[in-house]
């Protein structure tokens, strides 16, 4: 319960080997006579087309939210933002505010929107929570017909795992200390879903709880951590079987009346604390794990991995899965990942959404669109600030941490006096090295890879703002 309550409060505050397709064998036809010499125009036509360049993208702040402290959300048919209690829709270059959620209990603290779900215009669903000592997570139907639901009313323990749309029905799935795990219909025809009980799921007495103080008599075998439904009507919850650590499993309802549990330990080691599920077209669902977990047609499998973990998954309006691997934005097509763009530098985003024009929107110090930039390519002569990006800095390191492992490795670099090891902040603490030239940067990267196991430094064109310089003493 302790772990679950921590996950709840955090979650609500915010809400595979490399594979390439085998080329088909070229057809061979025996010529009946010697072929004629090609004409100049034919020879030109047979030349390989020029390789398509991969664009480099950087965030461009959206003027419509300038000066506002907003979060970005993508739902079916619209891009939405939330500030405090109000929710707005991005329309061209402005925000059109569409409504607000009510305060739950102002005497305990302010209420804030934690996430937005559903579809535009008639089914916009908002999850909110109180920021004081009694969270009282609440579902609220902002548009269209629906009923509100609060988990842990009055300030008792409670949280919401998410919402799911099954045809005209919307479910909200959560937990509270009074009623245990709840699958509540909040829009459309009522659906009654009964998860598999703990004992029938093979759980031992005392492993899971449904309400405070009760054991298996009221518990369920798979306490949900997240929920989603496919376009075709399959409902899936994921979590740890019998609430055991690192026992990933899914409960699948192909039909509303019956479910089955699928153990997933052979595919993924564990789910994140706040698992992210994404809905595609047809019966496609994905879970942001390493490797990415995929569901379709009653079966789970995993997608190919890349050299760097694939994170920040998002789905285009056409149903294509995308993600970010290192600095590369990738799209999953026909069994393989394809790089469609590169980021100017390593970045983390609170949200990533693609609109119907295939423009990528991100939460990055506010709301931004990713736009092509010509000033971030280290290969260009115009780059005056070559920089070796190393890694994200752990929050556990104090503000004056000296990175002894890294400085030791760099101390043997022949031109160590030219290097500047710096910690800086860019959507998180990061570490990198200023260098004199592209060539020196490449030499530093080779040196780091040779002396620091599993590191993957990158050469970029970048000048960190307000960096803290860490001393590197040359090894004598």
C-alpha positions as CSV (number, residue, x, y, z in Angstrom):
1,X,0.0,0.0,0.0
2,X,2.8,2.3,0.8
3,X,4.3,2.0,-2.7
4,X,0.9,2.4,-4.3
5,X,0.0,5.5,-2.4
6,X,3.3,7.1,-3.4
7,X,2.8,6.2,-7.0
8,X,-0.7,7.6,-6.8
9,X,0.2,11.0,-5.5
10,X,3.1,11.3,-8.0
11,X,1.1,10.0,-11.0
12,X,-1.8,12.3,-10.5
13,X,0.4,15.3,-10.1
14,X,1.4,14.9,-13.6
15,X,-1.3,12.2,-14.8
16,X,13.8,-4.0,-30.0
17,X,17.4,-5.7,-31.2
18,X,18.1,-3.4,-34.2
19,X,16.1,-4.8,-37.1
20,X,16.1,-3.9,-40.8
21,X,13.9,-5.5,-43.5
22,X,15.6,-8.0,-45.7
23,X,15.7,-6.6,-49.2
24,X,13.9,-8.7,-51.8
25,X,16.2,-10.5,-54.3
26,X,16.5,-8.6,-57.6
27,X,14.9,-10.4,-60.4
28,X,17.2,-11.6,-63.2
29,X,16.2,-12.0,-66.8
30,X,18.5,-13.5,-69.4
31,X,18.7,-11.0,-72.3
32,X,17.9,-12.4,-75.7
33,X,20.5,-10.1,-77.3
34,X,23.2,-7.7,-76.3
35,X,21.5,-4.7,-74.7
36,X,21.8,-1.4,-76.6
37,X,24.1,1.3,-75.1
38,X,22.0,3.6,-72.9
39,X,21.3,7.1,-74.0
40,X,22.5,10.1,-72.0
41,X,19.0,10.7,-70.7
42,X,18.5,7.1,-69.8
43,X,21.8,7.0,-68.0
44,X,20.8,10.1,-66.0
45,X,17.4,8.5,-65.2
46,X,19.2,5.4,-63.8
47,X,21.3,7.4,-61.4
48,X,20.4,6.9,-57.8
49,X,18.2,9.8,-56.5
50,X,19.9,12.1,-54.0
51,X,19.6,10.9,-50.4
52,X,16.9,12.7,-48.5
53,X,18.4,14.7,-45.7
54,X,17.1,14.2,-42.2
55,X,16.0,17.6,-40.7
56,X,17.2,18.9,-37.4
57,X,14.5,20.2,-35.2
58,X,14.5,22.6,-32.2
59,X,11.6,23.9,-30.0
60,X,10.0,27.2,-31.1
61,X,7.8,28.7,-28.4
62,X,4.1,29.0,-29.2
63,X,3.1,32.6,-29.0
64,X,-0.5,31.7,-28.1
65,X,0.7,30.5,-24.6
66,X,3.4,33.1,-24.1
67,X,3.4,34.2,-20.4
68,X,1.1,31.4,-19.3
69,X,2.1,28.4,-17.2
70,X,0.3,25.6,-19.1
71,X,0.6,21.9,-19.7
72,X,0.1,20.3,-23.2
73,X,-2.3,17.4,-23.9
74,X,-3.2,15.6,-27.1
75,X,-6.7,14.0,-27.5
76,X,-8.5,12.7,-30.5
77,X,-9.2,15.6,-32.7
78,X,-7.6,18.4,-30.7
79,X,-4.5,19.8,-29.0
80,X,-5.4,21.1,-25.5
81,X,-3.7,23.1,-22.8
82,X,-4.5,23.4,-19.1
83,X,-3.7,26.2,-16.7
84,X,-4.9,25.9,-13.1
85,X,-8.6,24.9,-13.4
86,X,-9.2,25.9,-17.0
87,X,-8.7,24.0,-20.2
88,X,-8.3,25.5,-23.7
89,X,-8.0,24.3,-27.3
90,X,-5.2,25.4,-29.6
91,X,-6.8,27.0,-32.6
92,X,-4.3,28.2,-35.2
93,X,-2.1,30.7,-33.3
94,X,-4.2,31.2,-30.2
95,X,-5.8,29.4,-27.3
96,X,-9.6,29.1,-27.2
97,X,-10.6,28.5,-23.6
98,X,-13.4,25.9,-23.5
99,X,-14.2,25.4,-19.8
100,X,-13.0,24.9,-16.2
101,X,-13.2,22.2,-13.6
102,X,-14.7,22.9,-10.2
103,X,-12.7,23.3,-7.0
104,X,-12.9,20.1,-4.8
105,X,-12.2,21.7,-1.4
106,X,-10.4,25.0,-1.4
107,X,-10.1,24.9,2.4
108,X,-7.6,22.0,1.9
109,X,-5.7,23.5,-0.9
110,X,-6.1,24.6,-4.6
111,X,-7.4,22.1,-7.2
112,X,-5.4,21.7,-10.5
113,X,-5.9,19.8,-13.7
114,X,-3.5,16.8,-13.8
115,X,-4.4,15.4,-17.3
116,X,-6.9,15.6,-20.1
117,X,-8.3,12.7,-22.2
118,X,-11.1,11.7,-24.5
119,X,-12.1,13.2,-27.9
120,X,-13.1,16.6,-29.3
121,X,-15.7,18.1,-29.2
122,X,-18.2,16.1,-27.2
123,X,-16.1,13.9,-24.9
124,X,-13.3,16.0,-23.3
125,X,-12.5,14.3,-20.0
126,X,-10.4,16.0,-17.3
127,X,-8.7,14.5,-14.3
128,X,-7.9,16.9,-11.4
129,X,-6.6,16.7,-7.9
130,X,-6.3,18.9,-4.8
131,X,-2.8,20.1,-4.2
132,X,-3.2,20.2,-0.4
133,X,-3.1,17.4,2.1
134,X,-6.2,15.6,0.7
135,X,-5.8,15.0,-3.0
136,X,-9.3,13.7,-3.8
137,X,-8.5,12.8,-7.5
138,X,-11.6,13.5,-9.6
139,X,-12.9,12.8,-13.1
140,X,-14.9,15.6,-14.6
141,X,-16.7,15.5,-18.0
142,X,-15.8,19.0,-19.4
143,X,-17.9,18.6,-22.6
144,X,-20.8,16.4,-23.5
145,X,-22.8,14.2,-21.2
146,X,-21.2,12.4,-18.3
147,X,-21.0,12.1,-14.5
148,X,-18.2,13.2,-12.2
149,X,-16.4,10.7,-10.0
150,X,-14.1,11.4,-7.0
151,X,-11.8,8.7,-5.5
152,X,-11.0,9.1,-1.8
153,X,-13.8,11.7,-1.2
154,X,-13.3,13.7,2.0
155,X,-9.6,13.3,1.9
156,X,-9.1,9.5,2.3
157,X,-6.6,7.6,0.3
158,X,-7.4,7.3,-3.4
159,X,-6.1,7.7,-6.9
160,X,-7.1,7.4,-10.6
161,X,-5.2,5.1,-13.0
162,X,-6.8,6.5,-16.2
163,X,-9.8,6.5,-18.5
164,X,-10.7,4.2,-21.4
165,X,-13.2,4.6,-24.2
166,X,-15.1,1.5,-25.4
167,X,-17.5,2.5,-28.1
168,X,-19.9,5.1,-26.6
169,X,-18.9,4.1,-23.0
170,X,-16.1,5.8,-21.1
171,X,-14.7,4.2,-18.0
172,X,-12.6,5.7,-15.2
173,X,-10.4,3.2,-13.3
174,X,-9.0,3.9,-9.9
175,X,-8.8,3.0,-6.2
176,X,-10.0,4.3,-2.9
177,X,-9.7,3.1,0.6
178,X,-13.5,2.8,1.0
179,X,-14.5,0.9,-2.1
180,X,-11.2,-0.7,-3.4
181,X,-10.5,-1.0,-7.1
182,X,-13.2,0.7,-9.2
183,X,-14.2,0.4,-12.9
184,X,-16.8,3.2,-13.1
185,X,-18.9,4.0,-16.2
186,X,-18.9,7.8,-16.5
187,X,-20.3,8.2,-20.1
188,X,-22.6,6.2,-22.2
189,X,-24.1,2.7,-21.6
190,X,-23.1,1.1,-18.3
191,X,-20.5,-1.6,-18.4
192,X,-20.0,-4.0,-15.5
193,X,-16.4,-5.3,-15.4
194,X,-15.3,-7.8,-12.7
195,X,-11.5,-8.3,-12.6
196,X,-10.2,-11.7,-11.7
197,X,-10.2,-12.3,-8.0
198,X,-6.9,-12.7,-6.2
199,X,-7.4,-16.3,-5.2
200,X,-8.4,-17.4,-8.7
201,X,-5.4,-15.5,-10.1
202,X,-3.0,-17.6,-8.0
203,X,-2.3,-15.0,-5.3
204,X,-1.4,-16.0,-1.8
205,X,-3.3,-14.7,1.2
206,X,-2.2,-11.3,2.2
207,X,-0.5,-10.4,-1.1
208,X,-3.1,-8.0,-2.4
209,X,-5.7,-5.8,-0.7
210,X,-8.9,-4.3,-2.1
211,X,-9.9,-2.2,0.9
212,X,-8.0,-1.0,3.9
213,X,-7.3,-4.0,6.2
214,X,-9.0,-6.7,4.0
215,X,-7.0,-9.4,2.3
216,X,-7.8,-11.8,-0.6
217,X,-11.5,-12.1,0.1
218,X,-12.0,-8.8,-1.7
219,X,-8.7,-8.3,-3.5
220,X,-8.1,-8.7,-7.3
221,X,-5.2,-10.6,-8.9
222,X,-3.9,-7.7,-10.9
223,X,-4.2,-4.3,-9.2
224,X,-4.0,-1.9,-12.2
225,X,-1.3,0.6,-12.7
226,X,-2.7,1.9,-16.0
227,X,-5.6,1.2,-18.4
228,X,-6.4,1.7,-22.1
229,X,-8.8,0.4,-24.7
230,X,-8.3,-0.3,-28.3
231,X,-10.3,1.2,-31.1
232,X,-11.7,-2.2,-31.8
233,X,-13.0,-2.5,-28.2
234,X,-10.5,-4.5,-26.2
235,X,-9.8,-3.3,-22.7
236,X,-6.4,-3.8,-21.2
237,X,-5.1,-3.1,-17.7
238,X,-1.4,-3.6,-16.7
239,X,0.3,-3.9,-13.4
240,X,2.2,-6.4,-11.2
241,X,0.5,-9.8,-10.7
242,X,-0.6,-10.3,-7.1
243,X,1.1,-6.9,-6.4
244,X,4.5,-8.7,-6.5
245,X,7.5,-6.6,-7.4
246,X,8.7,-7.0,-11.0
247,X,5.9,-9.3,-12.0
248,X,4.5,-7.5,-15.1
249,X,1.2,-8.8,-16.4
250,X,-2.0,-7.6,-18.2
251,X,-5.6,-8.3,-17.7
252,X,-7.4,-8.4,-21.1
253,X,-11.1,-8.1,-21.8
254,X,-11.8,-9.0,-25.4
255,X,-15.4,-8.9,-24.4
256,X,-16.8,-6.9,-21.5
257,X,-18.0,-9.9,-19.5
258,X,-14.8,-12.1,-19.3
259,X,-11.1,-11.4,-18.9
260,X,-7.9,-13.3,-18.8
261,X,-4.5,-12.6,-17.3
262,X,-1.4,-12.6,-19.4
263,X,2.0,-12.8,-17.6
264,X,4.6,-10.6,-19.4
265,X,7.8,-11.3,-17.6
266,X,9.2,-13.1,-20.6
267,X,8.9,-9.9,-22.7
268,X,9.7,-7.1,-20.3
269,X,11.4,-7.0,-16.9
270,X,9.1,-4.5,-15.2
271,X,6.7,-1.5,-15.8
272,X,7.7,2.0,-14.9
273,X,6.2,3.5,-11.7
274,X,3.7,5.4,-13.9
275,X,3.2,3.2,-17.0
276,X,2.2,5.0,-20.2
277,X,-0.2,3.2,-22.6
278,X,-1.0,4.5,-26.1
279,X,-3.9,3.6,-28.4
280,X,-3.4,3.2,-32.1
281,X,-5.8,2.2,-34.9
282,X,-7.7,-1.1,-34.9
283,X,-6.6,-3.3,-32.1
284,X,-3.2,-1.7,-31.6
285,X,-2.0,-0.7,-28.1
286,X,1.6,0.1,-26.9
287,X,3.2,0.4,-23.5
288,X,6.2,2.6,-23.0
289,X,8.7,0.0,-21.7
290,X,12.2,-1.1,-22.7
291,X,11.7,-2.7,-25.1
292,X,8.3,-1.3,-26.2
293,X,5.5,-3.6,-25.5
294,X,2.8,-4.1,-28.2
295,X,-0.7,-5.6,-28.1
296,X,-2.8,-6.6,-31.1
297,X,-5.3,-9.4,-31.8
298,X,-5.1,-11.0,-28.4
299,X,-1.3,-11.3,-28.4
300,X,1.6,-9.3,-26.8
301,X,5.0,-8.9,-28.5
302,X,7.9,-6.5,-28.3
303,X,9.2,-4.1,-30.8
304,X,12.9,-4.0,-32.0
305,X,15.3,-2.1,-29.8
306,X,17.7,0.6,-30.9
307,X,21.2,1.6,-29.6
308,X,19.5,4.0,-27.2
309,X,16.3,3.5,-25.3
310,X,13.1,4.6,-27.0
311,X,11.1,7.0,-24.9
312,X,8.5,9.8,-25.1
313,X,6.3,7.6,-27.3
314,X,3.5,9.3,-29.2
315,X,1.0,8.3,-31.9
316,X,0.1,10.3,-35.0
317,X,-3.5,10.9,-35.9
318,X,-3.1,8.2,-38.6
319,X,-2.1,5.7,-35.9
320,X,1.6,5.5,-36.5
321,X,3.8,5.0,-33.4
322,X,6.7,7.4,-32.9
323,X,9.3,7.9,-30.2
324,X,12.6,9.5,-29.3
325,X,15.9,7.5,-29.2
326,X,18.8,9.7,-28.1
327,X,18.5,12.7,-30.3
328,X,16.6,10.9,-33.0
329,X,12.8,11.1,-33.6
330,X,11.8,7.7,-34.9
331,X,8.7,6.2,-36.5
332,X,7.7,2.5,-36.4
333,X,6.9,1.2,-39.9
334,X,6.7,-2.4,-41.3
335,X,8.6,-3.9,-38.4
336,X,11.4,-1.4,-38.2
337,X,12.2,2.0,-36.8
338,X,12.9,4.9,-39.2
339,X,14.6,8.1,-38.2
340,X,12.4,11.0,-39.4
341,X,14.2,13.9,-37.7
342,X,17.0,14.7,-35.2
343,X,16.8,17.0,-32.2
344,X,19.3,19.8,-32.1
345,X,20.5,18.5,-28.7
346,X,19.4,15.9,-26.1
347,X,16.1,17.1,-24.6
348,X,13.4,15.8,-22.3
349,X,9.8,16.8,-22.9
350,X,6.8,16.7,-20.6
351,X,4.5,15.8,-23.5
352,X,5.0,15.1,-27.2
353,X,2.0,15.3,-29.6
354,X,1.7,15.2,-33.4
355,X,-1.2,17.2,-35.0
356,X,-3.0,16.4,-38.2
357,X,-0.5,18.4,-40.3
358,X,2.3,16.1,-38.8
359,X,3.7,19.1,-36.8
360,X,5.2,17.9,-33.5
361,X,4.3,19.8,-30.4
362,X,6.1,19.5,-27.1
363,X,6.0,20.7,-23.5
364,X,9.4,22.4,-23.2
365,X,9.4,25.4,-20.8
366,X,5.9,25.9,-21.9
367,X,4.3,24.8,-25.2
368,X,6.5,24.7,-28.3
369,X,6.5,23.4,-31.9
370,X,9.5,21.6,-33.2
371,X,10.8,23.5,-36.2
372,X,13.6,22.9,-38.6
373,X,16.8,24.7,-37.7
374,X,20.0,25.4,-39.7
375,X,22.0,26.5,-36.7
376,X,22.5,23.3,-34.9
377,X,24.6,21.2,-37.2
378,X,28.1,20.7,-36.0
379,X,29.1,19.8,-39.6
380,X,28.3,23.3,-40.8
381,X,31.1,25.9,-40.9
382,X,28.8,28.3,-39.1
383,X,29.0,26.2,-35.9
384,X,31.3,28.2,-33.5
385,X,30.4,26.1,-30.4
386,X,31.2,22.4,-30.9
387,X,30.2,20.6,-27.7
388,X,30.4,17.0,-26.5
389,X,27.2,16.0,-24.6
390,X,27.9,13.3,-22.0
391,X,24.8,12.4,-19.9
392,X,22.0,13.5,-17.6
393,X,23.2,14.1,-14.0
394,X,21.5,12.1,-11.3
395,X,19.4,14.1,-8.8
396,X,21.2,12.3,-6.1
397,X,24.5,14.2,-6.8
398,X,24.8,17.3,-4.7
399,X,25.3,20.8,-6.2
400,X,29.1,20.7,-5.9
401,X,29.6,17.1,-7.1
402,X,32.9,16.7,-9.0
403,X,32.2,13.7,-11.1
404,X,35.4,11.7,-10.1
405,X,34.9,8.9,-12.6
406,X,34.5,11.2,-15.5
407,X,37.3,13.5,-14.6
408,X,39.6,10.5,-14.1
409,X,38.8,9.3,-17.6
410,X,39.4,12.7,-19.1
411,X,42.6,13.3,-17.2
412,X,44.6,11.2,-19.7
413,X,43.3,13.0,-22.8
414,X,46.4,14.5,-24.6
415,X,44.8,18.0,-24.9
416,X,43.1,18.0,-21.6
417,X,44.0,21.6,-20.9
418,X,41.7,22.6,-23.9
419,X,38.7,20.9,-22.4
420,X,36.0,22.4,-20.2
421,X,33.9,19.9,-18.2
422,X,30.6,21.7,-17.4
423,X,27.4,20.9,-15.6
424,X,24.4,22.9,-16.8
425,X,20.6,22.9,-16.7
426,X,18.5,22.3,-19.7
427,X,15.2,20.7,-18.7
428,X,17.3,18.8,-16.1
429,X,20.9,18.7,-14.9
430,X,23.3,17.6,-17.7
431,X,27.1,17.2,-18.2
432,X,29.1,18.0,-21.2
433,X,32.5,19.2,-22.5
434,X,33.4,22.3,-24.4
435,X,36.0,21.7,-27.1
436,X,38.0,23.9,-29.5
437,X,36.9,22.2,-32.7
438,X,34.8,19.5,-34.3
439,X,38.0,17.4,-34.8
440,X,38.9,17.7,-31.1
441,X,35.3,16.8,-30.2
442,X,35.6,13.6,-32.2
443,X,38.8,12.8,-30.5
444,X,37.2,13.4,-27.1
445,X,34.3,11.1,-28.0
446,X,36.7,8.3,-29.0
447,X,38.6,8.8,-25.7
448,X,35.5,8.7,-23.6
449,X,34.2,5.5,-25.3
450,X,37.6,3.8,-24.7
451,X,37.8,4.8,-21.0
452,X,34.2,4.8,-19.8
453,X,32.1,1.7,-20.3
454,X,28.6,2.1,-21.7
455,X,28.8,5.9,-22.3
456,X,27.5,7.3,-25.5
457,X,28.7,10.8,-25.9
458,X,27.5,13.0,-28.8
459,X,29.0,15.9,-30.7
460,X,26.6,18.7,-31.1
461,X,26.6,22.5,-31.8
462,X,25.6,24.0,-28.5
463,X,26.6,26.6,-25.9
464,X,25.2,25.9,-22.4
465,X,23.9,28.8,-20.5
466,X,25.3,29.5,-17.0
467,X,27.4,26.3,-16.8
468,X,29.3,25.2,-13.7
469,X,32.9,24.4,-14.6
470,X,34.4,21.2,-13.0
471,X,38.2,21.1,-12.7
472,X,40.0,18.3,-14.6
473,X,43.6,17.7,-13.4
474,X,45.9,16.2,-16.1
475,X,47.3,12.9,-15.1
476,X,51.1,13.2,-14.7
